[in-house]
């Protein structure tokens, strides 16, 4: 299939490599210095565009891709507060297609399924309080991570004693700490740590007076994210609407 890349950082380059390994053609690569290529025939020839950019750019990239008649797979986070309603309307009423996920890793998809199942079990055991930790490289700008927010929202949906997640302690790259994990009993704190070149670690911790249960996903590299994005593109080529990893991974 023909694939366009929007964003050509570390993730974009890894996606390019995996696309080629799986026999796909990269027909267009768009980065900050060639935005005019959204209007090129090469970009329009793509079956799917894979987009990994900044939160401030993602929504505009979707619009330009859709204008060219190209479906989009995106892992960009941070745009949903302002644009989710518009994107959902365009995908459900206007024939646009977006496969969006905060994390495309197959391992994270499995971890997410375990997270949802564990929350349903823990709904029966109120002696366990729950909190989350996420650790990423020092270059990551958003906190909590999009993946952590998605996991937290899954817990809130299945755990009656929690009605919202909140930003917890922020361990910054310079060693300083901001914020607190102290919150209302009905809130789920997410602690964020920025250190070294960590690709991504997410932990859900259920703690009681008697014991502690922790589940963790620890990414060794970005390769799992990149492979998942390409698998999503392969799925998106033959599907329409607003798609997620729950459509791709049936468990």
C-alpha positions as CSV (number, residue, x, y, z in Angstrom):
1,X,0.0,0.0,0.0
2,X,1.0,3.6,-0.4
3,X,1.8,5.4,2.9
4,X,2.5,9.1,3.6
5,X,4.4,10.2,6.7
6,X,3.4,13.4,8.6
7,X,6.2,14.1,11.0
8,X,9.7,12.8,10.5
9,X,11.3,12.6,13.9
10,X,12.6,9.5,15.6
11,X,9.1,7.8,15.4
12,X,8.6,8.8,11.8
13,X,11.9,7.3,10.8
14,X,11.2,4.1,12.6
15,X,7.8,3.9,11.0
16,X,9.4,4.4,7.6
17,X,11.8,1.5,8.2
18,X,9.0,-0.9,9.3
19,X,6.8,0.2,6.3
20,X,9.6,-0.8,3.9
21,X,10.2,-4.1,5.7
22,X,6.5,-4.9,5.3
23,X,6.6,-4.1,1.6
24,X,4.8,-0.7,1.6
25,X,5.7,2.4,-0.4
26,X,6.4,5.7,1.2
27,X,5.0,8.1,-1.3
28,X,5.4,11.4,0.7
29,X,7.1,12.6,3.8
30,X,5.9,15.9,5.3
31,X,7.7,17.8,8.0
32,X,8.0,21.4,9.1
33,X,9.9,22.6,6.1
34,X,7.6,21.2,3.3
35,X,4.1,21.8,4.4
36,X,3.1,22.7,0.8
37,X,3.4,19.0,0.0
38,X,0.0,18.4,1.5
39,X,-1.3,19.7,-1.8
40,X,1.0,17.5,-3.9
41,X,-0.2,14.6,-6.1
42,X,2.3,12.3,-4.3
43,X,0.6,12.9,-1.0
44,X,-2.9,12.5,-2.6
45,X,-1.8,9.0,-3.9
46,X,-1.4,7.7,-0.3
47,X,-3.9,5.1,0.9
48,X,-3.2,6.2,4.5
49,X,-1.1,8.9,6.2
50,X,0.6,8.1,9.5
51,X,0.9,11.2,11.7
52,X,3.1,11.7,14.7
53,X,3.6,15.4,15.4
54,X,2.9,18.0,18.1
55,X,-0.5,18.5,19.8
56,X,-0.7,21.9,18.3
57,X,-0.3,20.7,14.8
58,X,-2.2,17.4,14.8
59,X,-5.8,18.7,14.1
60,X,-4.6,20.9,11.3
61,X,-2.8,18.0,9.8
62,X,-5.9,15.9,9.9
63,X,-7.9,18.6,8.0
64,X,-5.2,18.9,5.3
65,X,-5.0,15.2,4.8
66,X,-8.7,14.7,4.6
67,X,-8.9,17.6,2.1
68,X,-6.6,15.5,-0.1
69,X,-8.8,12.5,0.4
70,X,-6.3,10.6,2.5
71,X,-7.2,8.6,5.6
72,X,-5.2,9.2,8.8
73,X,-3.6,7.1,11.5
74,X,-2.4,9.3,14.3
75,X,-0.6,8.9,17.6
76,X,-0.5,12.6,18.5
77,X,-2.0,13.5,21.8
78,X,-3.2,16.7,23.5
79,X,-5.6,17.9,20.7
80,X,-8.8,16.2,22.0
81,X,-9.9,18.9,24.5
82,X,-10.4,21.5,21.8
83,X,-11.2,19.3,18.7
84,X,-12.7,16.0,19.7
85,X,-16.2,16.9,18.9
86,X,-15.3,18.2,15.5
87,X,-13.2,15.2,14.6
88,X,-15.9,12.8,15.8
89,X,-18.6,14.6,13.7
90,X,-16.4,14.6,10.6
91,X,-15.7,10.9,11.0
92,X,-19.3,9.8,11.8
93,X,-21.2,12.3,9.5
94,X,-18.9,13.5,6.8
95,X,-17.1,10.3,5.7
96,X,-13.6,11.1,7.1
97,X,-11.4,8.4,8.6
98,X,-9.1,8.7,11.6
99,X,-7.5,5.8,13.5
100,X,-6.4,7.4,16.7
101,X,-4.6,5.9,19.7
102,X,-2.5,7.3,22.5
103,X,-0.3,4.3,22.1
104,X,-0.1,1.8,19.2
105,X,2.0,-0.9,21.0
106,X,0.6,-4.4,20.8
107,X,1.9,-4.9,24.4
108,X,0.1,-1.8,25.6
109,X,-3.1,-3.0,23.9
110,X,-2.8,-6.3,25.9
111,X,-1.9,-4.3,29.0
112,X,-5.0,-2.1,28.5
113,X,-7.2,-5.2,28.4
114,X,-5.6,-6.5,31.6
115,X,-6.1,-3.0,33.2
116,X,-9.8,-3.0,32.4
117,X,-10.3,-6.5,33.7
118,X,-8.4,-5.8,36.9
119,X,-10.4,-2.7,37.6
120,X,-13.7,-4.7,37.3
121,X,-12.3,-7.2,39.8
122,X,-11.1,-4.4,42.2
123,X,-14.6,-2.9,42.1
124,X,-15.5,-5.7,44.6
125,X,-12.6,-4.9,47.0
126,X,-12.8,-1.3,48.3
127,X,-9.8,-1.8,50.7
128,X,-7.5,-1.3,47.7
129,X,-6.8,2.3,46.6
130,X,-5.3,2.9,43.2
131,X,-2.7,5.2,41.7
132,X,-0.6,5.4,38.6
133,X,2.9,6.2,37.6
134,X,4.3,6.9,34.1
135,X,8.0,7.4,33.2
136,X,9.3,8.9,29.9
137,X,12.3,10.4,28.4
138,X,13.3,14.0,29.2
139,X,12.2,15.3,25.8
140,X,8.5,14.5,26.3
141,X,6.6,17.7,26.8
142,X,3.1,16.5,27.9
143,X,2.4,15.1,31.3
144,X,0.6,12.8,32.1
145,X,1.3,10.9,28.9
146,X,-1.6,10.2,26.6
147,X,-1.3,6.5,27.4
148,X,-1.5,7.1,31.1
149,X,-4.7,9.2,30.6
150,X,-6.3,6.5,28.5
151,X,-5.5,3.8,31.2
152,X,-6.8,6.1,33.9
153,X,-10.0,6.7,32.1
154,X,-10.5,3.0,31.7
155,X,-10.1,2.6,35.5
156,X,-12.5,5.4,36.2
157,X,-15.1,3.8,33.9
158,X,-14.9,0.4,35.7
159,X,-14.2,1.4,39.3
160,X,-17.2,2.9,41.0
161,X,-15.2,4.6,43.8
162,X,-13.2,6.7,41.4
163,X,-14.8,9.4,39.3
164,X,-11.8,11.3,37.8
165,X,-8.1,11.2,37.3
166,X,-5.8,14.1,38.5
167,X,-2.3,15.1,37.8
168,X,-0.1,13.9,40.6
169,X,3.6,14.5,41.4
170,X,5.7,15.7,38.5
171,X,9.3,14.6,38.7
172,X,11.0,17.0,36.1
173,X,14.1,16.3,34.1
174,X,16.1,18.8,36.2
175,X,15.4,16.8,39.4
176,X,12.8,19.1,40.8
177,X,9.4,17.9,42.0
178,X,6.1,19.7,41.6
179,X,2.6,18.8,42.6
180,X,1.3,16.2,44.9
181,X,-0.3,12.7,44.9
182,X,-2.6,13.8,47.7
183,X,-6.1,14.0,46.4
184,X,-9.7,13.3,47.2
185,X,-10.7,9.6,47.7
186,X,-12.7,9.7,44.5
187,X,-9.7,10.8,42.4
188,X,-7.0,8.8,40.8
189,X,-3.6,10.5,40.8
190,X,-1.1,10.0,38.0
191,X,2.5,10.6,38.9
192,X,4.8,11.6,36.0
193,X,8.6,11.0,35.9
194,X,11.0,12.4,33.3
195,X,14.4,10.8,33.1
196,X,17.1,9.8,30.7
197,X,15.9,8.3,27.4
198,X,13.1,6.0,28.7
199,X,10.7,5.0,25.9
200,X,7.8,4.6,28.3
201,X,6.9,2.8,31.5
202,X,3.3,2.7,32.8
203,X,2.3,1.2,36.2
204,X,-1.1,0.8,37.8
205,X,-0.7,0.2,41.6
206,X,-3.5,-1.1,43.8
207,X,-2.4,-0.8,47.5
208,X,-4.0,-1.9,50.7
209,X,-3.0,-2.3,54.3
210,X,-2.4,-6.0,53.7
211,X,-0.6,-6.0,50.3
212,X,0.1,-4.3,47.0
213,X,-0.8,-5.4,43.4
214,X,1.1,-3.7,40.5
215,X,0.8,-4.2,36.8
216,X,3.5,-2.6,34.6
217,X,4.2,-2.2,30.9
218,X,7.9,-1.3,30.2
219,X,8.7,-0.5,26.6
220,X,12.3,-1.4,25.6
221,X,12.2,0.8,22.5
222,X,9.9,2.7,20.2
223,X,9.8,-0.2,17.8
224,X,6.6,-1.7,19.3
225,X,4.8,1.7,18.9
226,X,6.0,2.0,15.3
227,X,4.9,-1.5,14.3
228,X,1.5,-1.0,15.9
229,X,1.1,2.2,13.9
230,X,1.8,0.4,10.6
231,X,-0.6,-2.4,11.6
232,X,-3.2,0.2,12.2
233,X,-2.5,1.7,8.7
234,X,-3.0,-1.7,7.1
235,X,-6.3,-2.0,9.0
236,X,-7.4,1.6,8.2
237,X,-6.9,1.1,4.4
238,X,-10.0,-1.0,4.3
239,X,-12.1,0.6,7.1
240,X,-13.8,3.9,7.7
241,X,-14.8,6.2,10.4
242,X,-13.3,6.9,13.9
243,X,-11.2,3.8,14.6
244,X,-9.2,2.7,17.7
245,X,-7.0,-0.1,18.9
246,X,-10.2,-1.8,20.2
247,X,-11.2,-2.2,16.5
248,X,-7.7,-3.6,15.6
249,X,-7.1,-5.9,18.5
250,X,-10.2,-8.0,19.4
251,X,-9.7,-8.9,23.1
